[in-house]
Amino acid sequence: MNRATRRKLAAERSKIERRLDAGRHAPGDAPMLAASNIHYELAEKTSAIAHGGIGAIQLLVKKTGLSDRINEKLHLLKVHAPYHESDHVLNIAYNALCGGRTLDDIELRRNDRIFLDALGAKSIPDPTTAGDFCRRFGAEDIEHLTEAINETRLEVWKQQGPAFTAGTARIDADGSTVSTLGECKEGMDIAYNGVWGYHPLLVSLANTAEPLFIVNRSGNRPSHEGVVPKFDAAIELCRRAGFKDILLRGDTDFALTAAFDKWDEGNVRFIFGNDARKNMVGRANNVPDELYRELERRAERVIATESRTRPENVKDRIVRERGYRTLRLSGEDVVEFEYRPGKCKKTYRVVALRKNITVTRGDTALFDEIRYFFYITNDRTLTADEVVHEAHQRCNQENLIEQLKNGVRALHAPVNTLNANGAYMLMASLAWTLKAWFSLYLPVSPRWEERHTAEREKVLRMEFRTFVASFINIPAQIIRTGRRFIFRILGWNRSEHMLFRFLYAM
């Protein structure tokens, strides 16, 4: 960014810091929230919107060529009167980015003249039209849209340089139940937990928390159904990006032994949970105790400040006082052995995690219980501790599912068919993908490499609602002069310097 913008941002930061510091030391004779003589007026000439950051997202879409690829790959409309396919797709994604929670929230922005001016649009599709667009999708059309997004994703990754693909591409897979109260939704069924709805499959890249594939399925389908072709497609996508090392991860449902030999011969590593079947438990029980060793857990983060006194565990105190029966972990040990699944021609490495659990009632220990957890892998270089750590790191995908479900609200079923809801999930999840691309396009200056890299990682791991509040919901005046749309920022927050760094890189 230029010197003048940097100076203005520094001045705003200084003003708020001085104000907050003065407020902390001010006498508290009266409440702080004391404004009373408040009047509202309607502006006549000034045009402003609450979602000033949406212009930056539109610049990102244009720079990556996403709109053109969507229109090239996806052909659902015989006549563009007046909307193209990309208009419909981005309309749903932008709705989520502006804080919309349902399709009906599109109507708020559709009737906002200044918002339409900010995007250079005469109008955008209304909620009913958006739902009708979702219902046009067949299974092949969803594949075409996914292909358009992933082709753009490759271009974004390519801009990151060789350091981005020098490490390991960690590909995770999981399913999630999407409940619905509707009674006439085609494809819905009863899930294992008695909930009516759908059971979409998510395949994601853990490095950037990007959803690579979302496949909507009936609610009663098993988690692993259809995952092997999607794993293979994700492997191909990462190979095209330049990743040499690829690691597949999943829980016990995704340990599909019929594909192990193929992945192993293709130089693809994998770590999956394995069911604690009777034969596996027998193998672990037969290993002499002296071959087990204590599991070394990794610290998730380094505490930069001094450690604080741990507060009282209120739950634990109440459980002890009332004499409830509880399970307490006493120790963890690991051991490994070779195992050949019935559908494999090769043997693979199994790491067994033995947990010693003490069953207590109140303060009295009743007895010890041994439980086993198994992890199967073709990786011979990682230690047993590292295998367990990698397997547990896959749980970060649960955070991604939570964000897609309750942050973006992409994993919902607002329309009435299986494919229509699958298309909606894909289009709404594009809002999260654009957030990830925003962070990847944040430039890193060699002079401030450490700080800029930390800021990029912060945005990449940021919750969706925090991203929207920090980068999208910024009040801005919209000025149209000649061929330019000027977004004049009217407020300040602590993330704006990153927004301007992004804008100067576009």
KEVOTI-609479 format. One record per residue (C-alpha): residue in one letter; chain; x, y, z. Coordinates in steps of 0.1 Angstrom, whole numbers, plus 5000, padded with zeros to 4 digits. Each point is the difference from the previous one (the first is absolute). Layout:
<rs>
code, unit, c1, c2, c3
A, A, X, Y, Z
...
</rs>
This chain:
<rs>
code, unit, c1, c2, c3
M, A, 5000, 5000, 5000
N, A, 5011, 5036, 4995
R, A, 5015, 5022, 5027
A, A, 4969, 5022, 5004
T, A, 4977, 4971, 5006
R, A, 5025, 4985, 5025
R, A, 5002, 5033, 5018
K, A, 4962, 5003, 5002
L, A, 4996, 4965, 5014
A, A, 5027, 5007, 5026
A, A, 4983, 5032, 5010
E, A, 4967, 4982, 5005
R, A, 5016, 4973, 5021
S, A, 5017, 5026, 5021
K, A, 4967, 5019, 5006
I, A, 4981, 4969, 5012
E, A, 5029, 4989, 5022
R, A, 5002, 5034, 5017
R, A, 4963, 5001, 5004
L, A, 4998, 4965, 5015
D, A, 5029, 5007, 5023
A, A, 4984, 5033, 5012
G, A, 4967, 4982, 5006
R, A, 5016, 4974, 5022
H, A, 5012, 5026, 5024
A, A, 4970, 5024, 4999
P, A, 4980, 5005, 5032
G, A, 4969, 4978, 5000
D, A, 4975, 5025, 5013
A, A, 4975, 4994, 4971
P, A, 4993, 4972, 4976
M, A, 5022, 4999, 4969
L, A, 4970, 4994, 4977
A, A, 4984, 5034, 5005
A, A, 4989, 5012, 4966
S, A, 4964, 5012, 5001
N, A, 4994, 5029, 4976
I, A, 4999, 4977, 4969
H, A, 4984, 5009, 4967
Y, A, 4998, 4982, 4967
E, A, 5000, 5016, 4965
L, A, 4999, 4985, 4965
A, A, 5030, 5010, 4979
E, A, 4993, 5016, 4967
K, A, 5032, 4997, 4980
T, A, 5024, 4977, 5020
S, A, 4998, 4964, 4989
A, A, 5014, 4974, 5025
I, A, 4997, 4963, 5008
A, A, 5007, 4979, 5030
H, A, 5018, 4973, 4980
G, A, 5030, 5021, 4987
G, A, 5022, 4969, 4998
I, A, 4979, 4983, 4973
G, A, 5018, 5021, 4974
A, A, 5033, 4983, 5010
I, A, 4983, 4966, 4995
Q, A, 4987, 5011, 4966
L, A, 5036, 5010, 4990
L, A, 5012, 4966, 5012
V, A, 4974, 4982, 4978
K, A, 5010, 5020, 4970
K, A, 5037, 4995, 5006
T, A, 4997, 4962, 5003
G, A, 4977, 4998, 4970
L, A, 4974, 4981, 5020
S, A, 4970, 5016, 4982
D, A, 5013, 4991, 4966
R, A, 5007, 4964, 5009
I, A, 4966, 4995, 5015
N, A, 4983, 5014, 4968
E, A, 5023, 4978, 4979
K, A, 4994, 4967, 5019
L, A, 4964, 5004, 5012
H, A, 4971, 5002, 4975
L, A, 4966, 5000, 5017
L, A, 4983, 5031, 4984
K, A, 4988, 5000, 4964
V, A, 4997, 5037, 5000
H, A, 5019, 5025, 5022
A, A, 4971, 5023, 5008
P, A, 5018, 5018, 5016
Y, A, 5021, 4977, 5023
H, A, 5028, 4977, 4991
E, A, 5008, 4968, 5020
S, A, 5028, 5018, 5018
D, A, 4976, 5027, 5012
H, A, 4978, 4974, 5017
V, A, 5030, 4981, 5016
L, A, 5016, 5032, 5013
N, A, 4967, 5013, 5012
I, A, 4997, 4971, 5024
A, A, 5036, 5002, 5011
Y, A, 4999, 5038, 5005
N, A, 4968, 4996, 5020
A, A, 5020, 4978, 5025
L, A, 5029, 5025, 5000
C, A, 4977, 5029, 5009
G, A, 4986, 4981, 5030
G, A, 4970, 4985, 4983
R, A, 4987, 4968, 5017
T, A, 4973, 4989, 4976
L, A, 4991, 5006, 4963
D, A, 4973, 5025, 5011
D, A, 5028, 5023, 5013
I, A, 5009, 5006, 4963
E, A, 4970, 5023, 4999
L, A, 5016, 5024, 5024
R, A, 5030, 5007, 4976
R, A, 4978, 4997, 4969
N, A, 4981, 5031, 5012
D, A, 5032, 5019, 5010
R, A, 5007, 5024, 4971
I, A, 5034, 5009, 5014
F, A, 5010, 4963, 5003
L, A, 4991, 4994, 4964
D, A, 5020, 5031, 4989
A, A, 5030, 4986, 5020
L, A, 4999, 4968, 4979
G, A, 4992, 5019, 4967
A, A, 4967, 4981, 4997
K, A, 4966, 5012, 4989
S, A, 4985, 4972, 5021
I, A, 5007, 4966, 5015
P, A, 4978, 4968, 5001
D, A, 4973, 5000, 5026
P, A, 4997, 4971, 5025
T, A, 4974, 4981, 4980
T, A, 5022, 5002, 4969
A, A, 5030, 4989, 5020
G, A, 4980, 4969, 5011
D, A, 4988, 4993, 4965
F, A, 5037, 5002, 4988
C, A, 5010, 4974, 5026
R, A, 4972, 4976, 4987
R, A, 5015, 5001, 4965
F, A, 5030, 4981, 5011
G, A, 5006, 4963, 4992
A, A, 5028, 4979, 5013
E, A, 5022, 5009, 4969
D, A, 4993, 5037, 5005
I, A, 5013, 4998, 5035
E, A, 5031, 4983, 4987
H, A, 5005, 5028, 4974
L, A, 4997, 5027, 5027
T, A, 5024, 4982, 5022
E, A, 5024, 4997, 4971
A, A, 4998, 5038, 4993
I, A, 5007, 5008, 5037
N, A, 5029, 4975, 5002
E, A, 5016, 5013, 4967
T, A, 5000, 5035, 5016
R, A, 5014, 4985, 5032
L, A, 5030, 4987, 4980
E, A, 5007, 5035, 4988
V, A, 4998, 5014, 5035
W, A, 5024, 4973, 5013
K, A, 5023, 5007, 4970
Q, A, 5004, 5036, 5011
Q, A, 5013, 4989, 5034
G, A, 5033, 4989, 4986
P, A, 5020, 4967, 5004
A, A, 5001, 5003, 5038
F, A, 4962, 4993, 5001
T, A, 5003, 4966, 4984
A, A, 5033, 4990, 5016
G, A, 4983, 4985, 5030
T, A, 4974, 4973, 5004
A, A, 4965, 5003, 4987
R, A, 4978, 4986, 5027
I, A, 4966, 4989, 4987
D, A, 4972, 4993, 5025
A, A, 4966, 4985, 4996
D, A, 4969, 4998, 5022
G, A, 4962, 5000, 4998
S, A, 4976, 5022, 5020
T, A, 4963, 4997, 5006
V, A, 4979, 5029, 4987
S, A, 4966, 4999, 5016
T, A, 4968, 5014, 4986
L, A, 4965, 5005, 5013
G, A, 4985, 4997, 4965
E, A, 4979, 4971, 4990
C, A, 5000, 5001, 4962
K, A, 5038, 5004, 4993
E, A, 5010, 4974, 4974
G, A, 5030, 4979, 5011
M, A, 4996, 5005, 5037
D, A, 5001, 4970, 5023
I, A, 5005, 4990, 5036
A, A, 5036, 5002, 5012
Y, A, 5016, 4976, 5025
N, A, 4990, 5023, 5029
G, A, 4964, 5002, 4990
V, A, 5002, 5034, 4984
W, A, 4983, 5007, 4966
G, A, 5022, 5017, 4974
Y, A, 5031, 4996, 4979
H, A, 5035, 4987, 5005
P, A, 5024, 5020, 4979
L, A, 5036, 4989, 4995
L, A, 5028, 5026, 5004
V, A, 5035, 4995, 4986
S, A, 5023, 5029, 5009
L, A, 5036, 5011, 4999
A, A, 5012, 5004, 5036
N, A, 5028, 5023, 4991
T, A, 4976, 5029, 4991
A, A, 4967, 4986, 5014
E, A, 4986, 5002, 4965
P, A, 4970, 4977, 4991
L, A, 5011, 4982, 4968
F, A, 4969, 4979, 4995
I, A, 4965, 5000, 5015
V, A, 4977, 4972, 4990
N, A, 4964, 5000, 5014
R, A, 4986, 4965, 5008
S, A, 4969, 4986, 5015
G, A, 4999, 5001, 5038
N, A, 5003, 4962, 5005
R, A, 5032, 4996, 4979
P, A, 5032, 4989, 5018
S, A, 5028, 5026, 5004
H, A, 5024, 4984, 4977
E, A, 4977, 4995, 4970
G, A, 5015, 5015, 4968
V, A, 5031, 5012, 5017
V, A, 5026, 4980, 4980
P, A, 4993, 5018, 4967
K, A, 5001, 5034, 5018
F, A, 5032, 4991, 5018
D, A, 5015, 4991, 4965
A, A, 4987, 5033, 4986
A, A, 5016, 5019, 5029
I, A, 5033, 4982, 4995
E, A, 4999, 5009, 4963
L, A, 4992, 5036, 5008
C, A, 5029, 5002, 5025
R, A, 5024, 4983, 4975
R, A, 4991, 5026, 4974
A, A, 5007, 5028, 5025
G, A, 5035, 4986, 5005
F, A, 4997, 4981, 5033
K, A, 5024, 4971, 5001
D, A, 4990, 4986, 5034
I, A, 4963, 4993, 5006
L, A, 4985, 4986, 5032
L, A, 4964, 4987, 5003
R, A, 4984, 5001, 5034
G, A, 4967, 4988, 5014
D, A, 4983, 4982, 5028
T, A, 4992, 4963, 5002
D, A, 4971, 5003, 4974
F, A, 5025, 5010, 4974
A, A, 5025, 4972, 5004
L, A, 4989, 4984, 4967
T, A, 5026, 4973, 4997
A, A, 4991, 4992, 4963
A, A, 5016, 5032, 4990
F, A, 5031, 4998, 5022
D, A, 5022, 4982, 4974
K, A, 4991, 5024, 4973
W, A, 5009, 5030, 5021
D, A, 5032, 4984, 5013
E, A, 5011, 4992, 4964
G, A, 4992, 5036, 4990
N, A, 5024, 5014, 5027
V, A, 4971, 5014, 5021
R, A, 5003, 4997, 5037
F, A, 4970, 4994, 5022
I, A, 4991, 4998, 5037
F, A, 4966, 4988, 5010
G, A, 4984, 4989, 5032
N, A, 4993, 4963, 5001
D, A, 4972, 4982, 5017
A, A, 5009, 4983, 5033
R, A, 4988, 4966, 4988
K, A, 5006, 4968, 5020
N, A, 5030, 4989, 4980
M, A, 5017, 5034, 5003
V, A, 4994, 5002, 5038
G, A, 5014, 4964, 5002
R, A, 5031, 5011, 4982
A, A, 5005, 5030, 5023
N, A, 4994, 4978, 5031
N, A, 5026, 4975, 4989
V, A, 5027, 5026, 4997
P, A, 5023, 4998, 5031
D, A, 4996, 5030, 5024
E, A, 5037, 5009, 4996
L, A, 4995, 5008, 4963
Y, A, 4974, 5027, 5009
R, A, 5013, 5035, 5007
E, A, 4983, 5031, 5013
L, A, 4984, 5023, 4974
E, A, 5016, 5035, 4998
R, A, 4974, 5026, 4993
R, A, 5009, 5031, 4981
A, A, 4991, 5034, 5013
E, A, 4975, 5017, 4977
R, A, 5015, 5035, 5007
V, A, 5029, 5016, 5018
I, A, 4988, 5024, 5028
A, A, 5019, 5033, 4995
T, A, 4991, 5014, 5034
E, A, 5003, 4987, 5035
S, A, 4978, 4970, 5009
R, A, 4970, 5009, 5021
T, A, 4985, 4982, 5029
R, A, 4975, 4974, 4988
P, A, 4965, 5009, 5010
E, A, 4979, 4976, 5020
N, A, 4984, 4972, 4979
V, A, 4964, 5006, 5011
K, A, 4986, 4970, 4980
D, A, 5025, 4976, 5016
R, A, 4992, 5013, 5035
I, A, 4963, 4995, 4995
V, A, 5005, 4965, 4985
R, A, 5022, 4990, 5030
E, A, 4976, 5014, 5026
R, A, 4970, 4982, 4986
G, A, 5018, 4967, 4995
Y, A, 4994, 4996, 4963
R, A, 5018, 4973, 4982
T, A, 5027, 5015, 4978
L, A, 5028, 4989, 4976
R, A, 5035, 5015, 5006
L, A, 5029, 4995, 4977
S, A, 5030, 4985, 5019
G, A, 5025, 4994, 4972
E, A, 5005, 4995, 4963
D, A, 5024, 4976, 4984
V, A, 5008, 4991, 4963
V, A, 5013, 4970, 4982
E, A, 5000, 4991, 4963
F, A, 4998, 4968, 4980
E, A, 4995, 4989, 4964
Y, A, 4966, 4991, 4987
R, A, 4986, 4989, 4966
P, A, 4963, 5008, 4995
G, A, 4980, 4974, 4981
K, A, 4995, 5022, 4969
C, A, 5037, 5009, 4997
K, A, 5030, 4982, 4985
K, A, 5025, 5019, 5022
T, A, 5005, 5003, 5037
Y, A, 4996, 5034, 5017
R, A, 5011, 5015, 5032
V, A, 4976, 5002, 5029
V, A, 5006, 5022, 5030
A, A, 4980, 4990, 5031
L, A, 4992, 5026, 5026
R, A, 4992, 4984, 5034
K, A, 4982, 5022, 5024
N, A, 4999, 4991, 5037
I, A, 4967, 5015, 5013
T, A, 4992, 5000, 5037
V, A, 4963, 4997, 5009
T, A, 4993, 5021, 5032
R, A, 4970, 5008, 5021
G, A, 5005, 5032, 5020
D, A, 5036, 4998, 5012
T, A, 5001, 4962, 5000
A, A, 5017, 4981, 4972
L, A, 4979, 4970, 4991
F, A, 5020, 4982, 4973
D, A, 5022, 5005, 4970
E, A, 4988, 4995, 4964
I, A, 5021, 4996, 4969
R, A, 4988, 5014, 4967
Y, A, 5018, 4997, 4966
F, A, 5001, 5024, 4970
F, A, 5016, 4990, 4968
Y, A, 5015, 5019, 4971
I, A, 5010, 4984, 4967
T, A, 5026, 5017, 4977
N, A, 5024, 4993, 4972
D, A, 5024, 5025, 5014
R, A, 5032, 4984, 5013
T, A, 5019, 5032, 5009
L, A, 4978, 5016, 5026
T, A, 5004, 4989, 5036
A, A, 4970, 4984, 5017
D, A, 4994, 5032, 5020
E, A, 5000, 5020, 4967
V, A, 4975, 4976, 4984
V, A, 4976, 5005, 5030
H, A, 5005, 5038, 4998
E, A, 4992, 5001, 4963
A, A, 4969, 4979, 5005
H, A, 4988, 5024, 5027
Q, A, 5008, 5031, 4980
R, A, 4973, 4988, 4975
C, A, 4975, 5011, 5027
N, A, 5007, 5036, 4988
Q, A, 4976, 4991, 4972
E, A, 4972, 5000, 5026
N, A, 5007, 5038, 5004
L, A, 4997, 5004, 4962
I, A, 4967, 4981, 5001
E, A, 4988, 5022, 5029
Q, A, 5009, 5032, 4980
L, A, 4982, 4988, 4969
K, A, 4970, 4989, 5019
N, A, 4995, 5029, 5025
G, A, 5023, 5027, 4988
V, A, 4995, 5001, 4962
R, A, 4968, 4979, 5004
A, A, 5010, 4981, 4968
L, A, 4991, 4966, 5014
H, A, 4963, 5006, 5000
A, A, 4971, 4989, 4978
P, A, 4978, 5030, 4990
V, A, 4986, 4985, 4968
N, A, 4981, 4968, 4992
T, A, 5022, 4975, 4981
L, A, 5032, 4981, 5007
N, A, 5019, 5016, 4971
A, A, 4986, 5035, 5007
N, A, 5011, 4999, 5036
G, A, 5034, 4986, 4989
A, A, 5004, 5029, 4976
Y, A, 4990, 5025, 5027
M, A, 5026, 4985, 5024
L, A, 5027, 5003, 4973
M, A, 4991, 5036, 4991
A, A, 4997, 5012, 5036
S, A, 5033, 4983, 5010
L, A, 5016, 5022, 4973
A, A, 4997, 5028, 5025
W, A, 5025, 4981, 5023
T, A, 5022, 4992, 4970
L, A, 5002, 5037, 4991
K, A, 5010, 5007, 5036
A, A, 5029, 4976, 4996
W, A, 5010, 5015, 4967
F, A, 4999, 5035, 5015
S, A, 5025, 4989, 5026
L, A, 5023, 4982, 4975
Y, A, 5001, 5032, 4979
L, A, 5011, 5021, 5029
P, A, 5035, 5011, 4989
V, A, 5030, 4992, 5022
S, A, 5027, 5027, 4999
P, A, 5036, 4987, 5005
R, A, 5006, 5028, 5025
W, A, 4971, 4990, 5022
E, A, 4999, 4963, 4991
E, A, 4994, 4986, 5035
R, A, 4972, 5024, 5008
H, A, 4983, 4998, 4966
T, A, 5002, 4962, 5000
A, A, 4984, 4999, 5035
E, A, 4972, 5023, 4988
R, A, 4993, 4979, 4970
E, A, 4998, 4969, 5022
K, A, 4977, 5019, 5024
V, A, 4975, 5008, 4972
L, A, 5002, 4965, 4986
R, A, 4991, 4985, 5034
M, A, 4975, 5027, 5009
E, A, 4964, 4991, 5007
F, A, 4976, 5010, 4973
R, A, 4980, 5025, 5020
T, A, 5032, 5017, 5012
F, A, 5011, 5003, 4964
V, A, 4967, 5015, 4989
A, A, 5001, 5025, 5029
S, A, 5037, 5009, 4994
F, A, 5002, 5002, 4962
I, A, 4964, 5001, 4985
N, A, 4978, 5019, 5024
I, A, 5019, 5032, 4997
P, A, 4980, 5032, 4994
A, A, 5010, 5016, 4967
Q, A, 4989, 5029, 4979
I, A, 4995, 4991, 4963
I, A, 5011, 5026, 4975
R, A, 4997, 4995, 4962
T, A, 5023, 5022, 4980
G, A, 5005, 4993, 4963
R, A, 5008, 4963, 4997
R, A, 5010, 4995, 5036
F, A, 4982, 4988, 5031
I, A, 5016, 5016, 5031
F, A, 4994, 4983, 5033
R, A, 5008, 5026, 5026
I, A, 5003, 4983, 5034
L, A, 4981, 5018, 5027
G, A, 5011, 4981, 5031
W, A, 5031, 4983, 5013
N, A, 5008, 4967, 5016
R, A, 5032, 4981, 5008
S, A, 4999, 4979, 4968
E, A, 4997, 5028, 4975
H, A, 5038, 5002, 4993
M, A, 4997, 4964, 4988
L, A, 4971, 5009, 4978
F, A, 5019, 5028, 4984
R, A, 5031, 4978, 4995
F, A, 4977, 4976, 4982
L, A, 4985, 5027, 4979
Y, A, 5034, 5014, 4989
A, A, 5009, 4964, 4989
M, A, 4970, 4997, 4977
</rs>
